[in-house]
Amino acid sequence: MIPSRRALLTGAGASLIAAPLMAEDRNALPLALNGAWRQGGYAFGRTAPRALIFVDGEALTTASTTGLFVIGFDRDADPTTQVEARSGDRSARRTLDIAPYAFPSTSVNGLAPSTVEPSDPALLARIQQEIALKTEGFASLIDADDFKDGFVWPLESYRVSSAWGAQRVLNGTPARPHYGIDLAAPQGSVIRAPADGRIAFVRPDMHFEGGLTLIDHGQGLISCYLHQSRLDVALGQRVRRGDPLGRVGMTGRATGPHLCWRMKWRDRNLDPSLMIGARVPESQA
């Protein structure tokens, strides 16, 4: 059963919003964490300004000038993740328990064969070119913390038609998991920015995604908007929460008008619905 909007906000997923985790050693670097610690989830953190952030031993991001940072947990994240902040000769380390999630399976039929198993050499070459373009967009790493005020839904009215992370079967052929949440809405519905950011990619005619926009919210947190019928932003444009991005459509691989809403942190796929109403840890100053 597909969850309703209210279920996504107040149902079982809400219990996964972890309480802030604080440093106990007064001599340690301050480190507070909260978020949705589950597969496909995230953690917001607050530490010393410009502290280097390590995830499972790898330096992956730097806290903002106000000490804020974000990290993400992929769909198949391991049961624990270690987060460490370092600044000068001070550090703080936390181990997070990442809850597993039972992802559903879904079947989609009626798709154009060229969007499921493309074979034409010219089309395959085009797809490879588009992958390179998207890779460049996802590599955007603006030095910002535009995620700090949380996220809202990008549509005012919608129906969740496909849950995030579902294992998919397309035209009877097993496919990779669906890394978006599909929001069915009338053709032409206005899509709005769910949080502040900068446009990192915009293109109207991608083979699979159709009209596609990427927003960089800072530190590698990128949100994605697929299948748009119209694009109302430009590359490099600064957007604020609530600004129009484009219109709902059914371009690319789609059987009806909807918005496929995705999110990535670095190379990890996240469930954007878990970001709704999220807040960064409060300052302890």
C-alpha positions in Angstrom: 0.0 0.0 0.0 1.4 3.4 -1.0 1.7 5.7 2.0 -0.4 8.9 2.1 1.2 12.3 2.5 0.3 12.3 6.2 1.7 8.8 6.7 5.0 10.0 5.2 5.1 12.9 7.7 3.7 11.3 10.8 3.8 7.5 10.3 6.3 4.9 10.9 9.1 6.8 9.2 8.8 9.6 11.8 10.0 7.3 14.5 13.3 7.0 12.7 14.1 10.7 13.3 16.9 10.3 15.8 17.2 12.5 18.8 20.3 14.8 18.8 23.5 13.0 19.8 25.8 15.2 21.7 29.5 15.1 22.8 30.0 14.2 26.4 33.7 15.0 26.9 34.0 18.7 27.6 37.5 18.7 26.1 36.4 17.0 22.9 35.3 18.9 19.7 31.6 19.7 19.9 29.6 17.3 17.7 25.8 17.1 17.6 23.9 14.9 15.1 20.3 14.3 14.3 18.3 13.0 11.4 16.8 9.8 9.9 19.3 7.0 10.6 18.0 4.3 8.3 18.9 3.0 4.8 18.2 5.9 2.4 18.4 8.4 5.3 20.7 11.2 6.4 22.3 13.0 9.4 22.6 16.7 9.9 25.5 17.7 12.1 26.9 20.7 14.0 30.5 21.0 15.1 33.3 23.5 14.9 33.3 25.8 11.9 35.2 24.4 9.0 35.9 21.1 10.7 36.8 18.2 8.4 34.2 15.5 8.5 35.1 11.8 8.1 32.6 9.1 7.3 33.8 5.5 8.0 37.4 6.8 8.0 37.1 8.8 4.7 37.2 12.6 4.6 34.1 13.4 2.7 33.0 17.0 3.6 33.8 20.1 5.5 31.5 21.8 8.0 30.3 25.3 7.0 31.4 28.5 8.5 28.6 28.0 11.1 29.7 24.4 11.8 26.9 22.7 9.9 27.2 19.6 7.7 25.2 16.8 6.1 25.9 13.2 5.4 23.8 10.5 3.7 23.2 6.7 4.0 22.6 4.7 0.8 19.8 2.3 0.2 22.1 -0.6 1.1 24.0 1.1 3.9 25.8 -1.0 6.4 24.3 -1.4 10.0 26.7 1.1 11.5 28.3 4.3 10.3 31.2 6.1 12.0 31.2 9.9 11.9 34.2 11.9 13.0 34.9 15.7 13.1 38.5 17.0 13.2 39.7 20.5 13.7 43.3 21.2 14.6 44.3 18.7 17.4 40.7 18.2 18.6 38.3 15.6 17.3 35.0 13.9 18.2 33.7 10.6 16.9 30.2 9.0 17.0 28.9 5.6 15.8 25.4 5.6 14.4 23.2 2.6 14.1 21.6 2.6 10.7 18.1 0.9 10.7 17.4 -1.6 7.8 14.3 -1.0 5.7 12.2 -3.5 3.8 11.8 -2.0 0.4 8.7 -3.0 -1.7 8.7 -4.3 -5.2 6.8 -2.6 -8.0 6.0 -3.4 -11.7 5.6 -0.8 -14.4 4.2 -1.8 -17.8 3.5 0.0 -21.1 6.9 1.7 -21.3 8.5 2.3 -24.7 11.0 -0.5 -25.3 13.7 2.0 -26.1 13.5 3.2 -22.5 13.8 -0.2 -20.9 16.2 -2.1 -23.2 17.7 0.3 -25.7 19.7 -1.3 -28.5 20.1 1.3 -31.3 23.8 2.3 -31.5 23.0 6.0 -31.9 20.7 5.9 -28.9 23.2 4.1 -26.8 25.8 6.7 -27.7 23.3 9.5 -26.7 22.7 7.8 -23.4 26.4 7.6 -22.6 26.7 11.3 -23.4 23.8 12.1 -21.1 25.4 10.0 -18.3 28.6 12.2 -18.6 26.5 15.4 -18.4 24.6 14.2 -15.3 27.8 13.1 -13.7 29.1 16.6 -14.1 26.0 18.0 -12.5 26.1 15.6 -9.6 29.7 16.6 -9.0 28.7 20.1 -8.0 30.0 20.9 -4.6 29.1 24.5 -3.6 30.4 25.5 -0.2 27.1 26.2 1.5 24.6 24.9 4.0 21.4 25.7 2.2 19.9 22.6 3.7 19.9 24.2 7.1 16.2 25.3 7.1 14.9 21.9 6.0 12.8 20.8 3.1 9.2 21.0 2.1 7.3 19.1 -0.6 7.9 20.3 -4.1 4.2 20.0 -5.1 1.2 21.4 -3.3 -1.1 18.5 -4.3 0.0 15.0 -5.3 -0.4 11.3 -4.8 2.5 9.0 -4.0 2.4 6.6 -6.9 5.7 4.8 -6.3 7.7 4.6 -3.1 11.4 5.4 -2.9 13.8 2.4 -3.1 11.3 0.0 -4.6 12.8 -2.9 -6.5 11.3 -2.5 -10.0 10.2 -4.7 -12.9 9.9 -2.7 -16.1 7.8 -4.3 -18.9 8.4 -7.6 -17.2 12.2 -7.1 -17.0 13.9 -6.8 -13.6 15.6 -3.4 -13.3 17.6 -1.6 -10.7 15.9 -0.1 -7.6 13.9 3.1 -8.1 15.9 5.8 -6.5 13.1 8.4 -6.6 9.7 8.9 -5.0 7.0 9.4 -7.7 4.5 12.1 -7.0 1.5 11.8 -9.4 0.0 15.2 -10.2 -2.0 16.9 -13.0 0.0 17.8 -16.1 1.4 21.3 -15.8 1.3 21.5 -12.0 3.9 23.9 -10.6 7.1 22.3 -9.2 8.7 24.4 -6.5 12.1 24.3 -4.9 11.8 22.5 -1.6 14.9 24.3 -0.1 17.4 26.9 -1.0 20.2 26.1 -3.5 21.8 26.7 -6.8 20.8 25.1 -10.2 23.6 22.6 -11.0 22.0 21.1 -14.1 19.0 21.8 -16.3 18.1 20.1 -19.6 14.7 19.6 -21.3 15.2 16.4 -23.3 17.1 13.7 -21.5 16.3 10.2 -22.8 15.2 8.6 -19.5 14.6 11.6 -17.3 13.0 14.0 -19.9 13.0 17.5 -18.5 15.6 17.3 -15.7 16.7 19.8 -13.1 19.4 19.3 -10.3 19.7 21.7 -7.3 22.9 21.8 -5.2 22.0 22.5 -1.6 25.6 22.5 -0.5 28.3 19.9 0.5 27.2 17.5 -2.3 23.5 17.3 -1.3 21.8 17.3 -4.7 18.0 17.1 -5.3 16.6 16.0 -8.7 13.3 16.7 -10.6 12.5 14.4 -13.5 9.9 14.2 -16.4 9.1 18.0 -16.4 7.1 19.4 -19.3 8.6 22.9 -18.8 11.7 24.2 -17.2 11.7 27.6 -15.6 15.2 27.9 -14.3 18.7 28.4 -15.7 22.1 26.8 -15.0 23.8 28.6 -12.0 20.6 30.3 -10.9 20.1 30.8 -7.2 16.7 29.6 -6.0 14.9 30.0 -2.7 12.5 27.6 -1.1 9.2 27.9 -2.9 10.6 29.3 -6.1 9.1 27.7 -9.3 11.4 25.2 -11.0 9.1 23.9 -13.8 5.9 22.0 -14.5 4.9 18.4 -14.0 5.0 16.4 -17.2 5.5 12.9 -18.6 8.7 13.4 -20.6 11.3 10.7 -20.8 10.5 7.2 -19.3 7.0 7.8 -18.0 3.5 6.5 -18.5 1.6 9.4 -17.0 2.2 12.9 -15.6 4.2 12.8 -12.4 7.3 14.2 -10.7 10.0 11.8 -9.9 11.8 13.4 -6.9 15.3 12.1 -6.2 18.2 13.1 -3.9 21.9 12.2 -3.7 24.7 13.0 -1.3 28.0 12.4 -3.1 27.4 9.0 -4.7 24.8 7.8 -2.2 21.1 7.7 -3.1 18.8 9.2 -0.4 15.0 9.3 0.1 14.1 13.0 -0.1 10.8 12.5 1.7 12.8 11.8 4.9 14.1 15.4 4.7 10.6 16.9 5.1 10.5 19.1 8.2 14.1 18.2 9.1 16.1 20.6 11.2 19.8 20.9 11.9 21.0 20.5 15.6 20.7 23.7 17.6 23.7 25.7 18.5 25.0 25.0 22.0 26.7 28.4 22.3 
